Amino acid sequence: MENVTKRFGKVVANNAINLELHEGEILSLLGENGSGKTTLMNMLSGIYYPDEGQIFVDGKEVEIRSPKDAFDLHIGMIHQHFKLVDVFSATENIALSMGSGEKFDLKKVHDKARAICEKYQFALDLDQKVYEMSVSQKQTLEIVKVLYRGADILILDEPTRGIDVGAKYEIYCIIAELAKQGKSIIMISSEMSEIIGMSNRVMVMCDGRITGFIDGKDATQENIMALATQFETAPTAAANQ
């Protein structure tokens, strides 16, 4: 992303953002509420369109005007609030995410989803109803949905918020395995411990701008907080995410 800017009226939600993501990388995106994290990722996933700036995928400039455009570029976003139908099975929910050109074949969907689960060692019962699943199982299902659509770049918005320590560990293992297999991960998170523990790089935002990057092995609570508060002088300039 080069000089990407997004405004909502007079409010500048993202101000000339420059961001580079590498293959097989876990990039954590940190900032307080209103810092512009989710707005930025919503432009990468096709929910918003930038007012200024350019987006490149594999060195080629692209336009992302819808989530379909994002999926065509192998970009998928897993939102903080699950987009699942509780009374449907895992396979049926995955089938709902099929592209418009695909023929509906539930057995084919099941077989392809099972192959994805085996490849990434996901413990997911594809016949289980969503209302019977734990939060971590639902998160896993959301990840399988975007992998089914061919995503190589995965954006996860607060993937471990509201789940217990054991379930968080399961999600951490899934994210690490995805990166190991060459997927590129952007993880929006407000949990300092997971930022420090599993990121290759940490990107810190404040007031709609990037305040800095920190190598994962050098990330500490102190240097992250120092960057996170760097521009906190004009609260009216910050946008709601």
Contacts in CASP RR format, 6 or more apart in sequence:
PFRMAT RR
TARGET T0000
AUTHOR 0000-0000-0000
METHOD contacts of the structure
MODEL  1
MENVTKRFGKVVANNAINLELHEGEILSLLGENGSGKTTLMNMLSGIYYP
DEGQIFVDGKEVEIRSPKDAFDLHIGMIHQHFKLVDVFSATENIALSMGS
GEKFDLKKVHDKARAICEKYQFALDLDQKVYEMSVSQKQTLEIVKVLYRG
ADILILDEPTRGIDVGAKYEIYCIIAELAKQGKSIIMISSEMSEIIGMSN
RVMVMCDGRITGFIDGKDATQENIMALATQFETAPTAAANQ
1 17 0 8 1.000
1 18 0 8 1.000
1 19 0 8 1.000
1 20 0 8 1.000
1 40 0 8 1.000
1 43 0 8 1.000
1 44 0 8 1.000
1 53 0 8 1.000
1 54 0 8 1.000
1 55 0 8 1.000
1 56 0 8 1.000
2 18 0 8 1.000
2 53 0 8 1.000
2 54 0 8 1.000
2 55 0 8 1.000
2 56 0 8 1.000
3 16 0 8 1.000
3 17 0 8 1.000
3 18 0 8 1.000
3 52 0 8 1.000
3 53 0 8 1.000
3 54 0 8 1.000
4 14 0 8 1.000
4 16 0 8 1.000
4 17 0 8 1.000
4 18 0 8 1.000
4 19 0 8 1.000
4 40 0 8 1.000
4 43 0 8 1.000
4 50 0 8 1.000
4 52 0 8 1.000
4 53 0 8 1.000
4 54 0 8 1.000
4 55 0 8 1.000
5 12 0 8 1.000
5 14 0 8 1.000
5 15 0 8 1.000
5 16 0 8 1.000
5 17 0 8 1.000
5 50 0 8 1.000
5 51 0 8 1.000
5 52 0 8 1.000
5 53 0 8 1.000
6 12 0 8 1.000
6 13 0 8 1.000
6 14 0 8 1.000
6 39 0 8 1.000
6 40 0 8 1.000
6 43 0 8 1.000
6 48 0 8 1.000
6 50 0 8 1.000
6 51 0 8 1.000
7 13 0 8 1.000
7 51 0 8 1.000
8 239 0 8 1.000
11 236 0 8 1.000
11 237 0 8 1.000
11 238 0 8 1.000
11 239 0 8 1.000
12 208 0 8 1.000
12 237 0 8 1.000
12 239 0 8 1.000
13 36 0 8 1.000
13 39 0 8 1.000
13 208 0 8 1.000
13 239 0 8 1.000
14 36 0 8 1.000
14 39 0 8 1.000
14 40 0 8 1.000
14 43 0 8 1.000
14 50 0 8 1.000
14 208 0 8 1.000
14 209 0 8 1.000
15 207 0 8 1.000
15 208 0 8 1.000
15 209 0 8 1.000
16 52 0 8 1.000
16 209 0 8 1.000
17 40 0 8 1.000
17 208 0 8 1.000
17 209 0 8 1.000
17 210 0 8 1.000
18 210 0 8 1.000
19 40 0 8 1.000
19 203 0 8 1.000
19 210 0 8 1.000
21 27 0 8 1.000
21 153 0 8 1.000
21 184 0 8 1.000
21 186 0 8 1.000
22 184 0 8 1.000
22 200 0 8 1.000
23 182 0 8 1.000
23 184 0 8 1.000
24 179 0 8 1.000
24 180 0 8 1.000
24 182 0 8 1.000
24 183 0 8 1.000
24 184 0 8 1.000
24 185 0 8 1.000
25 179 0 8 1.000
25 184 0 8 1.000
25 185 0 8 1.000
25 200 0 8 1.000
25 201 0 8 1.000
26 175 0 8 1.000
26 176 0 8 1.000
26 179 0 8 1.000
26 185 0 8 1.000
26 187 0 8 1.000
26 198 0 8 1.000
26 199 0 8 1.000
26 200 0 8 1.000
26 201 0 8 1.000
27 184 0 8 1.000
27 185 0 8 1.000
27 186 0 8 1.000
27 187 0 8 1.000
27 199 0 8 1.000
27 200 0 8 1.000
27 201 0 8 1.000
27 202 0 8 1.000
27 203 0 8 1.000
28 186 0 8 1.000
28 187 0 8 1.000
28 188 0 8 1.000
28 189 0 8 1.000
28 194 0 8 1.000
28 195 0 8 1.000
28 198 0 8 1.000
28 199 0 8 1.000
28 201 0 8 1.000
28 202 0 8 1.000
28 203 0 8 1.000
29 37 0 8 1.000
29 40 0 8 1.000
29 41 0 8 1.000
29 186 0 8 1.000
29 187 0 8 1.000
29 188 0 8 1.000
29 189 0 8 1.000
29 203 0 8 1.000
29 205 0 8 1.000
30 37 0 8 1.000
30 189 0 8 1.000
30 190 0 8 1.000
30 192 0 8 1.000
30 195 0 8 1.000
30 202 0 8 1.000
30 203 0 8 1.000
30 204 0 8 1.000
30 205 0 8 1.000
30 224 0 8 1.000
30 228 0 8 1.000
31 37 0 8 1.000
31 190 0 8 1.000
31 204 0 8 1.000
31 205 0 8 1.000
31 206 0 8 1.000
31 228 0 8 1.000
32 190 0 8 1.000
32 206 0 8 1.000
32 228 0 8 1.000
33 240 0 8 1.000
33 241 0 8 1.000
34 208 0 8 1.000
34 238 0 8 1.000
34 239 0 8 1.000
34 240 0 8 1.000
34 241 0 8 1.000
35 205 0 8 1.000
35 206 0 8 1.000
35 207 0 8 1.000
35 208 0 8 1.000
35 228 0 8 1.000
35 238 0 8 1.000
35 241 0 8 1.000
36 205 0 8 1.000
36 208 0 8 1.000
36 238 0 8 1.000
36 239 0 8 1.000
36 241 0 8 1.000
37 188 0 8 1.000
37 205 0 8 1.000
37 241 0 8 1.000
38 157 0 8 1.000
38 188 0 8 1.000
38 241 0 8 1.000
39 48 0 8 1.000
39 239 0 8 1.000
39 241 0 8 1.000
40 205 0 8 1.000
41 77 0 8 1.000
41 155 0 8 1.000
41 157 0 8 1.000
41 186 0 8 1.000
41 188 0 8 1.000
42 48 0 8 1.000
42 77 0 8 1.000
43 49 0 8 1.000
43 50 0 8 1.000
43 55 0 8 1.000
43 64 0 8 1.000
44 55 0 8 1.000
44 64 0 8 1.000
44 70 0 8 1.000
44 75 0 8 1.000
44 77 0 8 1.000
44 153 0 8 1.000
44 155 0 8 1.000
44 186 0 8 1.000
45 64 0 8 1.000
45 67 0 8 1.000
45 70 0 8 1.000
45 75 0 8 1.000
45 76 0 8 1.000
45 77 0 8 1.000
45 155 0 8 1.000
46 64 0 8 1.000
46 65 0 8 1.000
46 66 0 8 1.000
46 67 0 8 1.000
46 69 0 8 1.000
46 70 0 8 1.000
47 67 0 8 1.000
47 77 0 8 1.000
49 64 0 8 1.000
49 65 0 8 1.000
54 61 0 8 1.000
55 61 0 8 1.000
55 62 0 8 1.000
55 63 0 8 1.000
55 64 0 8 1.000
56 62 0 8 1.000
57 73 0 8 1.000
57 74 0 8 1.000
57 75 0 8 1.000
62 69 0 8 1.000
62 73 0 8 1.000
63 69 0 8 1.000
64 70 0 8 1.000
64 73 0 8 1.000
64 75 0 8 1.000
67 76 0 8 1.000
67 77 0 8 1.000
68 99 0 8 1.000
70 76 0 8 1.000
70 77 0 8 1.000
71 99 0 8 1.000
71 146 0 8 1.000
71 149 0 8 1.000
71 150 0 8 1.000
71 151 0 8 1.000
73 153 0 8 1.000
74 150 0 8 1.000
74 151 0 8 1.000
74 152 0 8 1.000
74 153 0 8 1.000
75 151 0 8 1.000
75 152 0 8 1.000
75 153 0 8 1.000
75 155 0 8 1.000
76 146 0 8 1.000
76 149 0 8 1.000
76 151 0 8 1.000
76 153 0 8 1.000
76 154 0 8 1.000
76 155 0 8 1.000
77 146 0 8 1.000
77 154 0 8 1.000
77 155 0 8 1.000
77 156 0 8 1.000
77 157 0 8 1.000
78 139 0 8 1.000
78 142 0 8 1.000
78 143 0 8 1.000
78 145 0 8 1.000
78 146 0 8 1.000
78 154 0 8 1.000
78 155 0 8 1.000
78 156 0 8 1.000
78 157 0 8 1.000
78 159 0 8 1.000
79 142 0 8 1.000
79 157 0 8 1.000
80 157 0 8 1.000
80 158 0 8 1.000
80 161 0 8 1.000
82 138 0 8 1.000
82 139 0 8 1.000
82 142 0 8 1.000
83 142 0 8 1.000
84 93 0 8 1.000
84 130 0 8 1.000
84 138 0 8 1.000
84 141 0 8 1.000
84 142 0 8 1.000
85 92 0 8 1.000
85 93 0 8 1.000
85 96 0 8 1.000
85 130 0 8 1.000
86 129 0 8 1.000
86 130 0 8 1.000
86 131 0 8 1.000
87 129 0 8 1.000
87 130 0 8 1.000
87 131 0 8 1.000
88 96 0 8 1.000
88 129 0 8 1.000
88 130 0 8 1.000
89 126 0 8 1.000
89 127 0 8 1.000
89 128 0 8 1.000
89 129 0 8 1.000
89 130 0 8 1.000
90 113 0 8 1.000
90 124 0 8 1.000
90 125 0 8 1.000
90 126 0 8 1.000
90 127 0 8 1.000
90 128 0 8 1.000
90 130 0 8 1.000
90 133 0 8 1.000
90 141 0 8 1.000
90 144 0 8 1.000
91 106 0 8 1.000
91 109 0 8 1.000
91 110 0 8 1.000
91 113 0 8 1.000
91 126 0 8 1.000
91 127 0 8 1.000
92 106 0 8 1.000
93 130 0 8 1.000
93 141 0 8 1.000
93 145 0 8 1.000
94 109 0 8 1.000
94 113 0 8 1.000
94 126 0 8 1.000
94 141 0 8 1.000
94 144 0 8 1.000
94 145 0 8 1.000
94 148 0 8 1.000
95 104 0 8 1.000
95 106 0 8 1.000
95 109 0 8 1.000
97 145 0 8 1.000
97 146 0 8 1.000
97 148 0 8 1.000
97 149 0 8 1.000
98 104 0 8 1.000
98 109 0 8 1.000
98 148 0 8 1.000
98 149 0 8 1.000
99 149 0 8 1.000
109 148 0 8 1.000
110 126 0 8 1.000
112 148 0 8 1.000
113 126 0 8 1.000
113 144 0 8 1.000
113 148 0 8 1.000
114 126 0 8 1.000
116 122 0 8 1.000
116 144 0 8 1.000
116 147 0 8 1.000
116 148 0 8 1.000
117 123 0 8 1.000
117 124 0 8 1.000
117 126 0 8 1.000
117 144 0 8 1.000
119 181 0 8 1.000
120 147 0 8 1.000
120 174 0 8 1.000
120 177 0 8 1.000
120 178 0 8 1.000
120 181 0 8 1.000
121 177 0 8 1.000
122 140 0 8 1.000
122 143 0 8 1.000
122 144 0 8 1.000
122 174 0 8 1.000
123 140 0 8 1.000
124 137 0 8 1.000
124 140 0 8 1.000
124 141 0 8 1.000
124 144 0 8 1.000
128 137 0 8 1.000
130 138 0 8 1.000
130 141 0 8 1.000
133 141 0 8 1.000
134 163 0 8 1.000
134 167 0 8 1.000
135 162 0 8 1.000
135 163 0 8 1.000
135 167 0 8 1.000
136 163 0 8 1.000
136 166 0 8 1.000
136 167 0 8 1.000
136 168 0 8 1.000
136 170 0 8 1.000
136 171 0 8 1.000
139 159 0 8 1.000
139 160 0 8 1.000
139 163 0 8 1.000
139 171 0 8 1.000
140 170 0 8 1.000
140 171 0 8 1.000
140 174 0 8 1.000
143 154 0 8 1.000
143 156 0 8 1.000
143 174 0 8 1.000
143 178 0 8 1.000
146 154 0 8 1.000
147 154 0 8 1.000
151 183 0 8 1.000
152 182 0 8 1.000
152 183 0 8 1.000
152 184 0 8 1.000
153 183 0 8 1.000
153 184 0 8 1.000
153 185 0 8 1.000
153 186 0 8 1.000
154 178 0 8 1.000
154 183 0 8 1.000
154 184 0 8 1.000
154 185 0 8 1.000
154 186 0 8 1.000
155 185 0 8 1.000
155 186 0 8 1.000
155 187 0 8 1.000
155 188 0 8 1.000
156 175 0 8 1.000
156 185 0 8 1.000
156 186 0 8 1.000
156 187 0 8 1.000
156 188 0 8 1.000
157 188 0 8 1.000
158 188 0 8 1.000
158 189 0 8 1.000
158 190 0 8 1.000
159 171 0 8 1.000
159 175 0 8 1.000
159 187 0 8 1.000
159 189 0 8 1.000
160 167 0 8 1.000
160 168 0 8 1.000
160 171 0 8 1.000
160 172 0 8 1.000
160 189 0 8 1.000
160 191 0 8 1.000
160 194 0 8 1.000
161 190 0 8 1.000
161 191 0 8 1.000
163 171 0 8 1.000
168 194 0 8 1.000
172 194 0 8 1.000
172 198 0 8 1.000
175 185 0 8 1.000
175 187 0 8 1.000
175 198 0 8 1.000
176 198 0 8 1.000
178 185 0 8 1.000
179 185 0 8 1.000
179 200 0 8 1.000
187 194 0 8 1.000
187 199 0 8 1.000
189 195 0 8 1.000
192 221 0 8 1.000
192 224 0 8 1.000
195 202 0 8 1.000
195 219 0 8 1.000
195 224 0 8 1.000
196 202 0 8 1.000
196 216 0 8 1.000
196 219 0 8 1.000
196 220 0 8 1.000
196 221 0 8 1.000
196 224 0 8 1.000
197 216 0 8 1.000
197 219 0 8 1.000
199 216 0 8 1.000
199 219 0 8 1.000
200 215 0 8 1.000
200 216 0 8 1.000
201 213 0 8 1.000
201 214 0 8 1.000
201 215 0 8 1.000
201 216 0 8 1.000
202 213 0 8 1.000
202 214 0 8 1.000
202 215 0 8 1.000
202 216 0 8 1.000
202 219 0 8 1.000
202 224 0 8 1.000
203 210 0 8 1.000
203 212 0 8 1.000
203 213 0 8 1.000
204 210 0 8 1.000
204 211 0 8 1.000
204 212 0 8 1.000
204 213 0 8 1.000
204 214 0 8 1.000
204 224 0 8 1.000
204 227 0 8 1.000
204 228 0 8 1.000
205 211 0 8 1.000
205 228 0 8 1.000
206 227 0 8 1.000
206 228 0 8 1.000
206 229 0 8 1.000
206 230 0 8 1.000
206 231 0 8 1.000
206 232 0 8 1.000
207 231 0 8 1.000
207 232 0 8 1.000
207 233 0 8 1.000
207 234 0 8 1.000
207 237 0 8 1.000
207 238 0 8 1.000
208 237 0 8 1.000
208 238 0 8 1.000
208 239 0 8 1.000
209 231 0 8 1.000
211 227 0 8 1.000
211 228 0 8 1.000
211 230 0 8 1.000
211 231 0 8 1.000
212 227 0 8 1.000
214 223 0 8 1.000
214 224 0 8 1.000
214 227 0 8 1.000
END
